[in-house]
């Protein structure tokens, strides 16, 4: 297993590029199941979750190759079974359920288990697909779904689930007739998925709002499509500039998609300007505490909560963080405390009192964004930080130590 070793305290300076979005690429790659013909995807990040997805798609009968950020995909003889071996390593595997049912009328997908940040049920995915005519059984840990032909339906989600919206959107694209999805998630990655499906011939309106309307078509054809930049990676780099007292030009930084994060970083005292290349972020002094409540888009993203907490640990004054999306997403706080942070946890709320400095320590990453927050804390801390279990980080941050190294960080990968 690898770890990252970071010598902290160096202000990061220079240009840091943003890769393609993991959370947009995953559903878009799964949407290949719906297509006739070859598709080429560009700006695909070289990440563990992407390779897991490609492996799964290969097993489902989509022959795919990854080279230099480009994936070529050709569905051949589709098969409906997504095995537990792969699903258990990546919860997003559930995104093959809707496309398999729409395309084959059957699907056998291992039920993803709990994960470090909460129980994460998939009831909304199943309820929506049932409304479209699918019938489900649970057998030996597998969801087994069948239908003759999915038909359009009027579906109102109980909560705006990102994955649920994506599964239903993909299923409805090939269903017979009209589907209206209400109370759906509005995340930019859903807009990217809808734009991809439209480029393949789907009829979709309202993506990016809470009601999406889809008129099913009988077939979708392959195309060439560039994945949007990763707003969470970009947000993490903005924080890296702030926490190290540096100055970074975050190249290709999505701007309006990061609005809620930029507002909070500016409130903390950071100077962030939009430029023709992306976003120029400077520390600004001194940083002030801030209050945050995570919410579905366009609210503050839960995927940036951990990284902002590291910054708040070094800001002047108190901060209050409330996590309203996932029930167990403060694991990083316990590790930050080991580095000298002053954080008190109470259920879904964290009270943070800024300290003057953090001190390097061996820390353990528990999930993807928690890992990023520990890397950020390590970059700012006095002394050496060892971030253990970075396989989480490799799921979502492309060439992280290389990118940070190029803007001055002293960071290296070692065997644990
Ligand atoms: C996606 C993102 C993840 C992000 C999350 C919230 C991907 C691959 N992952 O995860 O990075 O943190 O959105 O922005 O895009 N829920 C139910 N029933 C369901 C579905 C969800 O109760 O059927 C609940 C979940 O337990 C959670 C909340 O809804 O409390 C939001 O989950 P959801 O939006 O579905 O997250 P994911 O799609 O899993």
Boltz pocket constraint, residues with backbone or C-beta under 6 A from the ligand:
constraints:
  - pocket:
      binder: B
      contacts: [[A, 22], [A, 23], [A, 24], [A, 26], [A, 92], [A, 118], [A, 119], [A, 120], [A, 121], [A, 122], [A, 123], [A, 124], [A, 125], [A, 159], [A, 160], [A, 161], [A, 162], [A, 163], [A, 164], [A, 185], [A, 189], [A, 302], [A, 303], [A, 324], [A, 325], [A, 326], [A, 327]]
      max_distance: 6.0
